[in-house]
């Protein structure tokens, strides 16, 4: 009798262990695994759980916090859609995303301010470019844009210099780190799983499934969505070895106005951008968390997460310099690149660029601010990809280029990617 009773106990214990193990195995097969915990990856996960709550979603982030890199070092501008080619992914997602973002912030009581901005032409040769911007804004559906004569500029920004401008009422400011953290909170409330501190080492694809390998575990999933930002090309190459683009990291460095000089800037002041270069030029931005930033420049970063001049990864720099597309870009834009690099090391040169917009600014009015790194895709032929780039494979969707205005557009990009993903289920 003793042996029989003992046997029953062992048998019962075995059943409990077996079922628990089986349940764990079931839970580690995910419908969708998202790589990257920046604002685009988070928005994609949130949209997927909103559209289809029954999907099992896993989001992997290599850092121990969300939104640490491009999102966490963002200038905080809510972009209107003024600059982007009508019909492009940037234009459609920015304008749709703008409205989604504003509604989201209102719903969740996240502070923002639609303060508007002015874009200034400093000389005669910039007037045709300013007119093109105005027309493009109208084509993109922006209402109440206003052309400003020289004397009207001072009604909006009393300390600026310029010969003409545009007032864009839709532009605003917000703290995108707060937005991203709210996305993360809602994902988890909806049953999504977020794993921090897990760097993806490899992706192995077979006929019916894909396995994502990190330094901590392996995850079997039906679909992978790559939103890895500065490392999106490296993740993409795990399944697309012949990928035609490489991420080139550009560091944007900022100064801040001293507190006693913040009166020189009411809201946001931008120059007319160079149409051949995918950056907006140094400008002034009133920040959602207080203060006024001046910048950024755009210099080649010697490391993908190189926020300081001293940050160097020789292997990553060698990859950049060896990329045929970058060599062509350097040959074409070397003068512009040299000017940006010079301003990086010369505060007086940086100040001179800012004085085109506000002549009163002096070198001692500026204190060193932060920096961000922009993940800019460059193709093999030397093109700096000027639009969002989303590439589909059998078991993978790669978001390979999502620079500004990706933060403004995040919920729209998430919606776009979600539709591509859900069409497979």
Secondary structure, DSSP 8 states (H G I E B T S, - for coil): -HHHHHHHHHHHHHHHHHHHHHHHHHHTEEEEEEE--SHHHHHHHHHHHHH-TTS-EEEEESSSSSS-STTTT---EE--S-SS-TTSHHHHHHHHHHHHHHHHHHHTT--EE---EEEEE-SGGGHHHHHHHHHHHHHTT--S-EEEEHHHHHHH-TT---SEEEEETT-EEE-HHHHHHHHHHHHHHTT-EEEES--EEEEEE-SS-EEEEESS-EEEEEEEEE--GGGHHHHHTTT-TT-SEEEEEEEEEEEEE-GGGGGG-SSEEEE---TTSSS--SEEEE-TTSSEEEE---EE-SSTT--STT---HHHHHHHHH-HHHHHHHHHHHHHHHHHHHHHH-HHHHHHHHHTT-TT--GGGEEEEEEEEEEEEEETTS-B--S-EEEE-SSEEEEEE--TTHHHHHHHHHHHHHHHHHTT-
